[in-house]
């Protein structure tokens, strides 16, 4: 029963995430078409990326990884009243910290832009627009962090639908802002700032009814001396770094890209968005679902279920992640031309974004493995190990970024692609070290059955790549956008079909994806 529930929860989160990612693609198509990949779009993306980056640190990242294990332990050991007190005190602490941070950033917006996009200082219009947009978008951090807090509670009680569907509202608000409200502003892109803030509030509000049904909607109260709050903060502070290394690396890319030619930030953003499709669809979904399960197994000292849950997650991750990385590499230019080449987003923009996507595609499997290996440590309330590994990964990203940018310039390759390739390399450093410590501590290791699985997944991916390359000459670069999208869908379906049939012919069966 528990096993089928875990798979069902993954499917719920995955399907809702797929809906959100599809709408996210539509959103990005609209934004690129309306605003292009120039200076103003760069300004918005930086202003949006700052609260979004901190959201992944405080909310979906470190906070959830620290809060869920403590909440799971309280569920196992204490009464509902004690759980309610923990929720009340934790929400009070979170609200106070984030409210203070929001006020400080709104006041100091120009200085914050200096830190995160120093290259904008040479372009006053871009710099001033980014500062004003940051003042509008930053309250999103407060709202979305409370959304993630509510979502963590619901997920711990097996309620995954509302938290998973919440991101859809962000995409709908931003699409409306670009198409409906932007023409009403003297600087049209300012409409996106308001849209982001409103979306954060709406995402929080839709979770409240389910919290009420679970009798977990309690008033916030500030009490930093509460035992649970102190443990969460103790776990959270190092986890801020350990769980968000990928986002830190991507943000470093933005800092470096701000010194490059106008459009570099937008090209990297478009590549990141497409690389996040498989990551969000499977990686984030499985990582979200297994954390409560791993935490419960740890609370019960059930090492067997702990390892089986990780092994099940790894099978799903590699089953999807390996072919996804290969497909994005092969289809990078085709995808950019199909999805974004319209209006203000030119063929050159599509080609520049495609180069970045090819560089990022190699790291997709690494990004996805981090999503399941890191929760294994946080479920055991071990935040120190991921932090140490995170430090190594960030240093690796900085070294690789400088090295690849210099090499790419020598060979006349767009330097922003070097930043993307460095992020891919750092992801494997991170994932590899996480697995190394899981293995050496006898927490999890790839068993003998993985030898056959690696052969099956690798061979099927190779056949899929051959199919995709064979179909590329039939892609109509000069056709209408909808025609291009239609052909892209056909190519993707054909590639997926070859991959699936190849797996079946090599003996892989769906029952091998069952938990345990």
C-alpha positions as CSV (number, residue, x, y, z in Angstrom):
1,X,0.0,0.0,0.0
2,X,2.8,2.4,1.0
3,X,4.7,1.6,-2.2
4,X,1.8,2.2,-4.5
5,X,1.0,5.4,-2.6
6,X,4.6,6.6,-3.2
7,X,4.4,6.0,-6.9
8,X,0.9,7.6,-7.1
9,X,2.2,10.7,-5.3
10,X,5.1,10.9,-7.7
11,X,2.7,10.8,-10.6
12,X,0.5,13.5,-9.1
13,X,3.4,15.8,-8.6
14,X,4.9,14.9,-12.0
15,X,1.7,15.5,-13.9
16,X,1.1,18.9,-12.1
17,X,4.7,19.8,-12.7
18,X,4.3,18.9,-16.4
19,X,1.3,21.2,-16.7
20,X,3.3,24.0,-15.0
21,X,6.3,23.4,-17.2
22,X,4.2,23.5,-20.4
23,X,2.6,26.7,-19.2
24,X,6.1,27.9,-18.3
25,X,7.2,27.3,-21.9
26,X,4.2,29.2,-23.2
27,X,5.0,32.0,-20.7
28,X,8.6,32.2,-22.0
29,X,7.5,32.1,-25.6
30,X,5.2,35.0,-24.9
31,X,7.9,37.0,-23.0
32,X,10.6,36.5,-25.6
33,X,8.1,37.4,-28.4
34,X,6.9,40.5,-26.7
35,X,10.1,41.8,-25.1
36,X,12.9,40.0,-27.1
37,X,16.3,39.2,-25.7
38,X,17.6,42.7,-25.3
39,X,18.6,45.0,-22.4
40,X,15.1,45.4,-20.8
41,X,14.5,41.6,-20.8
42,X,17.9,41.1,-19.2
43,X,17.0,43.7,-16.5
44,X,13.7,41.8,-15.7
45,X,15.4,38.4,-15.7
46,X,18.0,39.6,-13.1
47,X,15.3,41.2,-11.0
48,X,13.2,38.1,-11.1
49,X,16.1,35.7,-10.6
50,X,17.2,37.3,-7.3
51,X,14.0,36.5,-5.4
52,X,13.6,33.2,-7.3
53,X,17.1,32.2,-6.3
54,X,16.4,33.0,-2.7
55,X,13.1,31.2,-2.9
56,X,15.0,28.0,-3.8
57,X,17.4,28.7,-1.0
58,X,14.9,29.5,1.7
59,X,11.8,27.8,0.6
60,X,12.0,24.8,-1.8
61,X,15.6,24.2,-0.8
62,X,17.1,24.6,2.6
63,X,13.9,25.3,4.6
64,X,11.9,22.3,3.2
65,X,14.9,20.0,3.7
66,X,15.3,21.1,7.3
67,X,11.6,21.4,8.2
68,X,10.2,18.1,6.8
69,X,12.4,15.7,8.8
70,X,11.6,17.6,12.1
71,X,7.9,17.7,11.2
72,X,7.9,13.9,10.3
73,X,9.5,13.2,13.7
74,X,6.9,15.3,15.5
75,X,4.2,13.4,13.7
76,X,5.6,10.0,14.8
77,X,6.3,10.9,18.4
78,X,3.9,13.7,19.5
79,X,0.3,14.7,19.5
80,X,-1.5,16.8,16.9
81,X,-1.4,19.8,19.4
82,X,2.4,19.6,19.6
83,X,2.5,19.5,15.8
84,X,0.3,22.6,15.6
85,X,2.6,24.4,18.1
86,X,5.6,23.5,15.9
87,X,3.9,24.9,12.8
88,X,2.8,28.0,14.6
89,X,6.3,28.8,16.0
90,X,8.1,27.9,12.7
91,X,5.8,30.1,10.6
92,X,6.3,33.0,13.0
93,X,10.1,32.7,12.7
94,X,9.9,32.4,8.9
95,X,7.6,35.4,8.6
96,X,9.8,37.6,10.8
97,X,13.0,36.8,9.0
98,X,11.6,37.1,5.5
99,X,9.7,40.3,6.2
100,X,12.9,42.0,7.5
101,X,14.8,40.8,4.5
102,X,12.2,42.0,2.1
103,X,12.2,45.5,3.6
104,X,16.0,45.7,3.5
105,X,16.2,44.6,-0.2
106,X,13.4,47.0,-1.3
107,X,15.3,49.9,0.3
108,X,18.7,48.8,-1.0
109,X,17.6,47.6,-4.4
110,X,20.3,49.5,-6.4
111,X,23.1,48.1,-4.2
112,X,21.7,44.6,-4.6
113,X,21.7,44.9,-8.4
114,X,25.3,46.1,-8.2
115,X,26.1,42.8,-6.4
116,X,24.1,40.4,-8.7
117,X,24.6,42.2,-12.0
118,X,27.7,44.5,-11.7
119,X,28.0,44.6,-15.5
120,X,24.7,46.6,-15.7
121,X,26.4,49.6,-14.1
122,X,27.7,50.8,-17.5
123,X,24.2,50.9,-18.9
124,X,22.1,53.4,-16.7
125,X,18.7,52.6,-18.3
126,X,19.1,48.8,-17.8
127,X,20.5,49.3,-14.3
128,X,17.7,51.6,-13.2
129,X,15.0,49.4,-14.7
130,X,16.4,46.3,-12.9
131,X,16.4,48.2,-9.6
132,X,12.8,49.3,-9.9
133,X,11.8,45.8,-11.0
134,X,13.6,44.2,-8.1
135,X,11.5,46.4,-5.7
136,X,8.3,45.0,-7.3
137,X,9.4,41.4,-7.6
138,X,11.1,40.9,-4.2
139,X,7.9,40.5,-2.1
140,X,7.4,37.4,-4.1
141,X,10.0,35.8,-1.9
142,X,7.9,36.3,1.2
143,X,4.7,34.9,-0.4
144,X,6.4,32.0,-2.1
145,X,8.3,31.0,1.0
146,X,5.1,30.8,2.9
147,X,3.7,28.8,0.0
148,X,6.5,26.3,0.3
149,X,6.1,26.2,4.0
150,X,2.4,25.3,3.6
151,X,3.3,22.8,0.8
152,X,5.8,21.1,3.0
153,X,3.2,20.5,5.7
154,X,0.7,19.2,3.2
155,X,3.3,16.9,1.5
156,X,4.2,15.4,4.9
157,X,0.5,14.5,5.3
158,X,0.3,12.9,1.8
159,X,-1.4,15.9,0.2
160,X,0.6,16.7,-3.0
161,X,-1.9,18.1,-5.5
162,X,-2.3,21.7,-4.2
163,X,1.4,22.4,-3.7
164,X,2.2,20.9,-7.2
165,X,-0.4,23.0,-9.0
166,X,0.5,26.3,-7.3
167,X,3.3,27.2,-9.8
168,X,0.7,27.2,-12.6
169,X,-0.6,30.5,-11.2
170,X,2.8,32.2,-11.6
171,X,2.8,31.4,-15.3
172,X,-0.8,32.6,-15.9
173,X,-0.1,35.9,-14.1
174,X,3.1,36.5,-16.1
175,X,1.4,35.7,-19.4
176,X,-1.5,38.1,-18.5
177,X,1.0,40.7,-17.5
178,X,2.8,40.5,-20.8
179,X,-0.2,40.3,-23.1
180,X,-2.9,42.4,-21.3
181,X,-1.3,44.8,-18.9
182,X,2.1,45.6,-20.4
183,X,0.7,48.0,-23.0
184,X,-0.8,50.1,-20.1
185,X,2.6,51.0,-18.7
186,X,5.0,53.6,-20.0
187,X,7.7,51.0,-19.5
188,X,5.8,47.9,-20.5
189,X,8.1,45.4,-18.8
190,X,7.2,46.8,-15.4
191,X,3.9,44.9,-15.6
192,X,5.8,41.7,-15.1
193,X,7.1,43.0,-11.7
194,X,3.5,43.4,-10.5
195,X,2.5,40.0,-12.0
196,X,5.2,38.2,-10.1
197,X,4.3,39.7,-6.7
198,X,0.5,39.0,-7.2
199,X,1.3,35.4,-8.3
200,X,3.2,34.7,-5.1
201,X,0.2,35.8,-3.0
202,X,-2.2,33.7,-5.0
203,X,0.0,30.6,-4.7
204,X,-0.1,30.9,-0.9
205,X,-3.8,31.4,-0.7
206,X,-4.8,28.3,-2.6
207,X,-3.1,26.1,0.0
208,X,-5.0,27.5,2.9
209,X,-8.2,25.4,2.5
210,X,-6.4,22.1,2.7
211,X,-4.4,23.2,5.7
212,X,-7.7,24.1,7.3
213,X,-9.1,20.6,6.5
214,X,-6.0,19.0,8.1
215,X,-6.5,21.2,11.2
216,X,-3.0,22.6,10.6
217,X,-3.9,26.2,9.8
218,X,-2.7,27.9,12.9
219,X,-1.7,31.5,13.7
220,X,2.0,32.4,13.5
221,X,3.7,33.1,16.8
222,X,7.4,34.1,17.3
223,X,9.3,31.8,19.6
224,X,12.9,31.2,18.7
225,X,13.3,29.2,21.9
226,X,11.0,26.4,20.8
227,X,12.9,23.2,20.6
228,X,11.7,22.4,17.1
229,X,12.4,25.9,15.7
230,X,15.9,25.8,17.1
231,X,16.6,22.4,15.5
232,X,15.1,23.6,12.1
233,X,17.3,26.7,12.1
234,X,20.3,24.6,13.1
235,X,19.7,22.3,10.2
236,X,18.7,25.1,7.8
237,X,21.7,27.4,8.0
238,X,24.2,24.9,6.5
239,X,21.5,23.4,4.3
240,X,21.0,26.8,2.6
241,X,24.3,26.2,0.9
242,X,24.2,22.4,0.5
243,X,20.9,22.0,-1.2
244,X,21.1,25.0,-3.5
245,X,24.5,24.6,-5.1
246,X,23.0,24.3,-8.6
247,X,21.1,27.6,-8.1
248,X,24.2,29.3,-6.7
249,X,26.1,28.2,-9.8
250,X,23.4,29.5,-12.2
251,X,23.3,32.8,-10.3
252,X,27.1,33.1,-10.7
253,X,26.5,32.6,-14.4
254,X,24.2,35.6,-14.4
255,X,26.8,37.7,-12.6
256,X,29.5,36.8,-15.2
257,X,27.0,37.1,-18.1
258,X,26.2,40.7,-17.1
259,X,29.7,41.7,-18.3
260,X,29.1,40.0,-21.7
261,X,27.3,41.4,-24.7
262,X,23.6,42.4,-24.3
263,X,21.3,39.4,-24.5
264,X,23.7,37.0,-22.8
265,X,21.5,36.8,-19.7
266,X,18.4,36.1,-21.8
267,X,20.2,33.4,-23.9
268,X,21.3,31.6,-20.7
269,X,17.8,32.0,-19.2
270,X,16.2,30.4,-22.3
271,X,18.6,27.5,-22.1
272,X,18.1,27.1,-18.4
273,X,14.3,27.0,-18.8
274,X,14.5,24.1,-21.3
275,X,17.0,22.2,-19.3
276,X,14.7,22.4,-16.3
277,X,11.9,20.6,-18.2
278,X,13.1,17.0,-17.3
279,X,14.5,18.3,-14.0
280,X,11.1,19.6,-12.9
281,X,9.1,16.8,-14.4
282,X,10.9,13.9,-12.7
283,X,13.9,15.2,-10.6
284,X,12.0,17.7,-8.5
285,X,8.9,15.5,-8.3
286,X,10.7,12.5,-7.0
287,X,12.9,14.6,-4.7
288,X,9.7,16.2,-3.2
289,X,8.0,12.8,-2.7
290,X,10.9,10.8,-1.3
291,X,11.9,13.3,1.4
292,X,8.9,12.6,3.7
293,X,9.3,8.9,3.0
294,X,13.1,8.9,3.8
295,X,12.5,11.0,6.9
296,X,9.8,8.5,8.1
297,X,12.2,5.6,7.5
298,X,14.9,7.3,9.4
299,X,12.6,8.1,12.3
300,X,11.7,4.4,12.4
301,X,15.3,3.3,11.9
302,X,14.2,1.3,8.9
303,X,17.4,1.1,6.8
304,X,16.0,-1.4,4.3
305,X,13.1,0.8,3.2
306,X,15.5,3.8,3.2
307,X,17.8,2.1,0.7
308,X,14.9,0.7,-1.4
309,X,13.4,4.2,-1.7
310,X,16.6,5.6,-2.9
311,X,17.2,2.8,-5.4
312,X,13.6,3.2,-6.8
313,X,14.2,7.0,-7.2
314,X,17.5,6.4,-8.9
315,X,15.9,4.0,-11.5
316,X,13.3,6.6,-12.4
317,X,15.9,9.4,-12.5
318,X,18.3,7.6,-14.9
319,X,15.5,6.1,-17.0
320,X,14.3,9.6,-17.8
321,X,17.4,11.8,-17.2
322,X,19.9,10.0,-19.6
323,X,17.7,10.1,-22.7
324,X,16.5,13.7,-21.8
325,X,20.1,14.9,-21.7
326,X,20.9,13.3,-25.1
327,X,17.7,14.6,-26.7
328,X,18.3,18.2,-25.5
329,X,21.9,18.1,-26.9
330,X,20.8,16.9,-30.3
331,X,17.7,19.1,-30.6
332,X,19.0,22.3,-28.9
333,X,18.8,24.5,-32.0
334,X,15.6,23.0,-33.3
335,X,13.9,23.5,-29.9
336,X,15.0,27.1,-29.6
337,X,13.8,27.9,-33.2
338,X,10.5,26.1,-32.6
339,X,9.6,27.5,-29.3
340,X,11.1,31.0,-29.1
341,X,12.0,32.3,-32.6
342,X,9.1,34.8,-33.1
343,X,8.6,38.6,-32.8
344,X,11.5,40.2,-31.1
345,X,13.4,36.9,-30.6
346,X,15.5,36.5,-33.7
347,X,17.3,33.6,-35.4
348,X,20.5,34.8,-33.9
349,X,19.0,34.7,-30.4
350,X,17.8,31.2,-31.1
351,X,21.2,30.1,-32.2
352,X,22.9,31.7,-29.2
353,X,20.5,30.1,-26.8
354,X,20.9,26.7,-28.6
355,X,24.7,26.8,-27.9
356,X,24.0,27.4,-24.2
357,X,21.5,24.6,-24.1
358,X,23.9,22.1,-25.7
359,X,26.4,23.0,-22.9
360,X,23.8,22.7,-20.2
361,X,22.3,19.4,-21.5
362,X,25.3,17.4,-20.3
363,X,24.6,18.3,-16.7
364,X,20.9,17.4,-16.6
365,X,21.5,13.9,-15.2
366,X,23.8,15.4,-12.6
367,X,21.2,18.0,-11.6
368,X,18.6,15.2,-11.3
369,X,20.7,12.9,-9.2
370,X,21.4,15.7,-6.7
371,X,17.7,16.0,-6.2
372,X,17.5,12.5,-4.7
373,X,21.0,12.1,-3.2
374,X,20.9,15.3,-1.1
375,X,17.5,14.4,0.6
376,X,19.1,11.2,1.8
377,X,21.4,13.3,4.0
378,X,18.8,15.8,5.1
379,X,16.4,13.0,6.1
380,X,19.1,11.9,8.5
381,X,19.4,15.5,9.7
382,X,23.0,15.6,8.3
383,X,23.5,19.0,6.8
384,X,27.2,19.2,7.1
385,X,28.1,16.7,4.4
386,X,26.1,18.3,1.6
387,X,27.5,21.7,2.6
388,X,31.1,20.5,2.3
389,X,30.3,19.0,-1.0
390,X,28.6,22.2,-2.1
391,X,31.6,24.3,-1.3
392,X,33.7,22.0,-3.6
393,X,31.1,22.2,-6.4
394,X,30.9,26.0,-6.3
395,X,34.7,26.3,-6.4
396,X,34.7,23.8,-9.3
397,X,32.1,25.9,-11.1
398,X,34.2,29.1,-10.7
399,X,37.4,27.5,-11.9
400,X,35.6,25.8,-14.9
401,X,33.8,29.0,-15.8
402,X,37.0,31.0,-16.1
403,X,38.7,28.2,-17.9
404,X,35.9,27.5,-20.4
405,X,35.3,31.2,-21.1
406,X,39.0,31.7,-22.0
407,X,39.1,28.6,-24.1
408,X,35.9,29.4,-25.9
409,X,37.1,32.9,-26.8
410,X,40.2,31.4,-28.3
411,X,38.1,29.2,-30.6
412,X,35.5,32.0,-31.3
413,X,32.7,30.2,-29.5
414,X,30.2,32.4,-27.6
415,X,31.6,32.7,-24.1
416,X,28.2,32.5,-22.4
417,X,28.2,28.8,-23.4
418,X,31.3,28.3,-21.4
419,X,29.4,29.4,-18.3
420,X,26.7,26.8,-19.1
421,X,29.3,24.0,-19.6
422,X,31.0,24.9,-16.3
423,X,27.6,24.5,-14.5
424,X,27.2,21.1,-16.1
425,X,30.6,20.0,-14.9
426,X,30.0,21.3,-11.4
427,X,26.7,19.3,-11.2
428,X,28.6,16.0,-11.7
429,X,31.2,17.0,-9.1
430,X,28.3,17.6,-6.7
431,X,26.3,14.4,-7.6
432,X,29.4,12.2,-7.7
433,X,30.6,13.3,-4.2
434,X,27.1,12.9,-2.7
435,X,27.0,9.3,-4.0
436,X,30.6,8.6,-2.8
437,X,29.6,9.5,0.8
438,X,26.4,7.5,0.5
439,X,28.4,4.6,-0.7
440,X,31.3,4.8,1.8
441,X,28.8,5.2,4.7
442,X,26.8,2.2,3.5
443,X,23.7,4.3,3.2
444,X,23.1,3.4,-0.5
445,X,25.1,2.0,-3.4
446,X,24.3,0.8,-6.9
447,X,23.8,-3.0,-6.6
448,X,24.7,-5.7,-9.1
449,X,21.3,-5.3,-10.9
450,X,22.5,-1.8,-12.0
451,X,25.1,-3.3,-14.5
452,X,22.3,-4.6,-16.7
453,X,20.2,-1.4,-16.2
454,X,23.1,0.8,-17.3
455,X,23.6,-1.2,-20.4
456,X,19.9,-1.1,-21.2
457,X,19.5,2.6,-20.6
458,X,22.7,3.5,-22.4
459,X,22.1,1.4,-25.5
460,X,18.5,2.6,-25.8
461,X,19.6,6.2,-25.5
462,X,22.2,5.6,-28.3
463,X,19.6,4.2,-30.6
464,X,17.3,7.2,-29.8
465,X,20.1,9.7,-30.7
466,X,20.6,7.9,-34.0
467,X,16.9,8.3,-34.7
468,X,16.9,12.0,-33.8
469,X,19.9,12.8,-36.0
470,X,18.3,10.9,-38.9
471,X,15.2,13.1,-38.6
472,X,16.9,16.5,-38.2
473,X,17.3,17.2,-42.0
474,X,13.4,17.2,-42.2
475,X,13.1,20.1,-39.8
476,X,11.7,23.2,-41.7
477,X,13.7,26.1,-40.4
478,X,11.9,28.7,-42.6
479,X,8.3,27.5,-41.8
480,X,5.8,29.1,-39.5
481,X,6.2,28.7,-35.7
482,X,3.3,26.3,-35.3
483,X,4.6,24.2,-38.2
484,X,8.0,24.1,-36.6
485,X,6.5,23.1,-33.3
486,X,4.4,20.3,-34.9
487,X,7.5,18.8,-36.6
488,X,9.4,19.1,-33.3
489,X,6.7,17.1,-31.5
490,X,6.8,14.4,-34.2
491,X,10.6,14.2,-33.9
492,X,10.3,13.9,-30.1
493,X,7.6,11.2,-30.3
494,X,9.7,9.2,-32.7
495,X,12.7,9.5,-30.5
496,X,10.7,8.5,-27.4
497,X,9.2,5.6,-29.3
498,X,12.6,4.3,-30.3
499,X,13.9,4.6,-26.8
500,X,10.9,2.7,-25.3
501,X,10.8,-0.1,-27.9
502,X,14.6,-0.5,-27.5
503,X,14.3,-0.9,-23.8
504,X,11.6,-3.6,-24.2
505,X,13.6,-5.5,-26.8
506,X,16.6,-5.5,-24.4
507,X,14.5,-7.1,-21.7
508,X,13.5,-4.1,-19.6
509,X,10.0,-4.3,-18.1
510,X,7.8,-1.6,-16.5
511,X,7.5,-3.7,-13.3
512,X,11.2,-3.0,-12.7
513,X,10.1,0.6,-11.7
514,X,8.1,-0.6,-8.7
515,X,9.2,0.6,-5.4
516,X,11.2,-2.2,-3.6
